[in-house]
Amino acid sequence: MKVENGCDRLLKESEVLAGRRYGLLAHSASVTADYRPLHLALGGSKAGLPAAIFGPEHGYYGVEQDMIASRCESDPLTGVSIVSLYGDSVESLRPDPRAFAGLDLLVVDLLDVGARYYTYAATAVWAAEVAIEAGVEVWVLDRPNPLGGEIIEGDLLRPGYESFVGAFRTPVRHGLTLGELMKLEARRRGWDPEGLKVWTMQGWQRAMIWADTELPWFAPSPNMPTTQTTFIYPGGCLIEATSVSEGRGTTRPFQLVGAPGIDALALARELASRGLNGVEFLPTYFRPQFQKHGGEVCAGVQIEVTDPHRFQAYRCGLELLSTLHDQFSESFGWRQAPYEFVSDQPAIDLLTGGPEVRTALDSREDLSDWIDSWRDSEEEFGRERHDILLYS
């Protein structure tokens, strides 16, 4: 059965927006069942056009690469002003309360990919928090978690390691929809229960991955081109914290990993020996057109997920990190540049939620005990999230 998104449920009842001055936080994947950008669909309904549009990282139309500021401008299709929630400073990540002047409602429709680092959830929660404090109601139009809603994987974020890529105390794979995650944060932050409403999906069940929804895929960000990418991302994003290319600048970001000087066949064989389920590693070569090693030929692997239900994405990323660190040290280094406006903590610590991975690898210690310790975090989070789940 095809899943019906929250935005399509709202459009069926668009008269509830008639006469309201609402803002819309959305992006290029905010598309209706009949292939219309949501702001245009709302503009052609009884709701009318939003009074303002808010754009997350990469901009409303997803044209900017990672860590590139988006400008405040007007929508070329409608003339509605677009407020950027990703500028050139950490302060730009939260809207100025004055951005909600004259509004009585903020409608949020963002496709999240179910990993703690993916920044749209932070943008949604932080924008909603400012809106609610300004007396503006918030509606969330829910969409599926592409990874499904059952698997929880990874440790909980440590206090003191919060950032734009680690805004919430969740495991790396939390198994929540955006609506559920916002309900969880609303409870944690003590928001007025009347201030947040989730327009739930129809037909989505927790065991569903994206292929089960019968929905088309629209890339929510420039480096999330396919659903295969979403499966790899919870582990593949760790490579951002290194000097090794994560495939940005190619047509297969996160699926391709490598650098000049790596023995592609040896890397593929070592990863194949690590006992990972639901994945294959193909030795390969690629040339990024920009970012790390732009213009250079990189040797490495292409990651192919063969069984998403058995694939442990985060563990795969750690095994990849460990192999590159220990066996290809001439091509490997930790990222030295600031990462998402943070310069006093290593990028790998922000992504993994603590220093354990970096210190263990640098000391040539095995990660297996730390990986085994995730079970307590996963069970704790499973208990905490139980009461806010919206779908069976």
N, C-alpha and C positions, 0 to 999 in steps of 0.2 A: 504494500500500500504506500502510495506517495505521501510523504510528510508535508504538512501545511505549516509554513513558517508563521511566526507571530505577526509579521508585517502584512501578510495576506489576510489574516483574521481581522486586523485593524482596518484594512481597506474595505472589507465587507461592511464595517460599521463606521465608515468615515464621518458620518454625521456627528459622532461624539467629539470631533475636533472642530466642528463648525463654530466660528466665532472666537476660537481660542488663539491667542498669540503664542505659538509654540516654536521652539528651536529644535533642530534635528542634528544629532550626532551620528554620523554615518560615514560610509566610504564606498569604494567602487564595487564591493561585493554586496552592497545593500540593494538587491535586485528582487523584483516581485516574481510571482509564478508565471506571469506573461511577459517576462524579460524587459521590464521597464525599471530604470533607476527609481528608487523609492521617492525621491523628492519630486520627480516629475509625475509619478503616479498619484501622490498626495495632492499635487497641484491641480490635477485634472479631476479630482474627486470633491466631495462636499467639504473636505478639510481645507482646501486651498493650499497655496505654497507656504512653506515655513517662513517665519519672520527672520530667522537666521539659521545658517548652517555651520556646524562645528566639524572640523576635520582633524583626525588623529595623525600619528606618525605616517609618513609617506604622502600626506595630503589627501584631500577628499577624493581625488581621482587616482591616487596611488602612483603618482608620477615620479616621486623622489626616492632615491636609494636610502639605505639605512644611515642614520645619523646625519641626514641632510635636512636643514631647517625648511619648513614650509611657510609660505608667506600668507598673510591675511589679504584676501582679495575678494572679488565678486565672482559668482558662478557664471561662466560664459553662456550657459543655456537659459538661465532665468534672471540673472542680474541680482539674485539674493546674495547678501554679503556672506563670505566664508571666514569664520574665525579659526585660526590655526591653533591647535593644542600641541604643537611640536615645533618649537622655535630653536633659538641658539643658546638657551640657558635652561637650567633645571626649573627655574621659576615659570617658564613658559608651558610646563607640562600640566599645570592647573589653570583653569580659566580665571580671569579676573572677575570677581562678583559683578562688576559693572556690565559684563557681557550679557548678563541675564536681565538687565533693566528692561522693563516693559514686557517681559515674558511671564507666562503663568505655567508653562509646561516645557519640559525637556524630553524629547523622544529619542531613545537610544536604539540603534540598529547596527550592530557591528558583528561580523563573523570572527569569532575567536577560534583558535586551533587547539585548545586544551592543554597548553604547556605553560608553566609558570612564567617563563621569560617573555612570552608574546605580549607586546605592550598594550594592545587594545583594551584588555581587561582593566589595567591600571588607569588608562585614560577614562574609561567608562565610570569606574568607581570614583575617581577623584573629581570628575566633572559633576557626577551626581551629588557628591558630598557638598560641593560648593553651591550647586543649585538648590538643594534642600535647605541649606543654611540661609539662602536668600529668599526662602519662602516659595520656591518653584517646585511643583510636583514633577516626578520622574516616572516615565513609562519605559520599560525595556521590552523590545520586540525580540522574542527568543528565536534562536537558530540552533541546529544540531552541533554537538561537539563532533568534529570529524573523526576523532579517535574512539568514539563510543563513550558510554557513561559508566562503565563497570570497573575498568582497570585503574587502580591507583598505583603509582610507581615513584619511588624516591623518598628521600628524607625531607623533613620539614625545614623550612628556612630558619636559620638561627637569628635571634635578636642581634641587631647591630649590623646586619648585612642587607637591610632593606634598600631597594633601589627601584628604578623604573623597570628593570628586568627581574625584579624580585620584590614585588610590592606586597605580597600576601603570604601568610604563614600556611602554605600548602606544600604538598609534594610537587615534584616537577610535573608529573601527570596527575591531575586532580579528578578527572572524570566528571566534571561539572559543565553544564551549559553556562553561557554568560549570565542568563537570568538567575540561575541557581547560585553562581559565584557572587553576584551582587546581593542576593538575599542573605548569603552567609556573611558578607562584609557589613550589610545593614545591621544584622544582629550583633556582630562584634563591635561595631562603632556606635550602637545605640541610636540609630536613626529613628525618627518618627515612623511607626509602621504604616501610617496613612500616606507617607510621602513617596513610597515606591510601589509601583504596580508592574507585574510581569504579564505580558500577553504571551501565554504559553503556546507551544506548537500543538498540532493535532497529529497523532499517528506515530510520534517518535517514541521509541523504547530504548532503554539503556544499553542493550546489547548491540544496537545498530551502529555500524560504521557508516561512512558517507555513502558508499556504494549501495547500501541497503535503503537509503532514503528516496531513491529515484529522483533526486534533485540535481540540476546541472551544477557544475563547479565554476565559480567565478573567483579568480585569484584575489584574496583580500589584501595582499601586499606584493611588491614586485618580485620577491624571491620565494613566493609560495605558489608556483604555477600549477601544481597538480596535487591530487589527493595523496599520491605516493610521497610527495614532499612532506606532507603533514605527518605521516607515520614516522619518517626519519628525523624530523626536526627536534623532538625532545632530547635526542642524543647528539644529533649533528650540530646543533647550535653551540655546543661546547667548543667546537673548533674555532669559533669566532674569537676565543680567548687565547689563540696561538698565532704563530707566524705561518702556519699551514693554511692553504686555501680551502675554504668550505664550498668552493664552486661558484661563488658570486662572480659575475662577469661571464657566466656561461648560461646555457639554456637549461641546465640541470643543477641549480643551487642545492646544497646540502646532500644531494645524491652523489656528487663528485667531491672527493677529498684527495688532496695531494700537494706536492711541492717539488721544485727541481731537486734532483739528487736522490730521491726515494727509489728504492727497488720495488717496482709495482708488483711483480710476481711474488716476491718475498712477503710484502705487506698483505696481499690477498691470502696467501697460504697461512700466515700467522693468524689472521683474523678468523679464517675458516676453522682453525684448531681450537678456538676459544669456547666452543660449545654453545653458540648462540642459536636460538630457534627462530625459524620463520624468516631467514635472511640469507642472501648470497652476496659474495664480494667478487667483482670482476676486475682483474688488473686492467688498467687503462691509462691513457694519456689525454691531456686536454690543455687548452691555452685560454686562460681568462682574458677577457678584453678590457677589464678594468679591475680596480681594487688589488688585493694581494697577488703578486706575481703577474700583474697585468702585462700581456704581450709575451710572457715566457711559457715554454712548454713544461707542464707539471706532470709528474708520474704519481700514480696513486690507485685508488679503487673507485668503482661505481657500485653504490649500495642498492641492492634490489630486495625489497620486502616481498617475500613469497607467501607469507601467512600473517596478516596483520593481527589476528587474534592470539597468536603465540609469540609475536615479536616483542621483546623487551627493549624498547627504544632507548631509554635512558642508560640501561646497562650497556647496550651496544656502543653508545657514545663514549662511555668511560673505558671500555675495552679498546676502542680505537685510539683514544687519548693516551692510554697506557702504552700501547704498542708503538705509537709514534714517538712518545717521550723516551722510551727505553731503548728502542732498536734503530731509530732514525734521528738521533740527537743532532746530527749535523744539519738537518733540515727543519728541526723543531726549536721553537722558543716560545716563551709566554708573551702575550701581548703587553707592550710597554705603554702604548698611547692611552689617554683617557677613554673610558667606555661609558656611553650614555650619561655624560656629564659628571662622572665619578673619576677622580684621579688619585685618591689616596688609598684605594683598595684594588687589588688585582682583579681583572675582568673574570678570571676563572672562579675566584671566591664569590663574586656577585652571582654568577650563574649557578654554582653548586650550593650556594647558601651558607658557606663557611669555608675555613681554610683546609679542611681535612684532605681533599683530593690533591691540592697543590703540594702540601707538605709531605704527604705520603709518597707521591711520585718523585719529588725531589730527593727524598731519602731512600728511594728504591724499596719502599715498603709495599706489600701486597694490599690491594683494595678489598679483598674478599670479605674480611671481617666487617669492614664499614658497610659494604653492600648488604651483608646479612642483617646489619642493625636497622635497615630500613623498615623491617617488618613492624617494629614498635610504632614508628611514625605513621606508617600506612594504616595500621589498625586504629591508632588514636584519631587520625583524620577521618577515617571511615565512620567512627562513632560521632564525631562532631558534625559531620555533614548530613547525617541520617535524617534529621528533622526538617531540613530545608529542601530536600529532594522534591522535584515537581513532577517526575515521571517514574512510572513503574519499572 
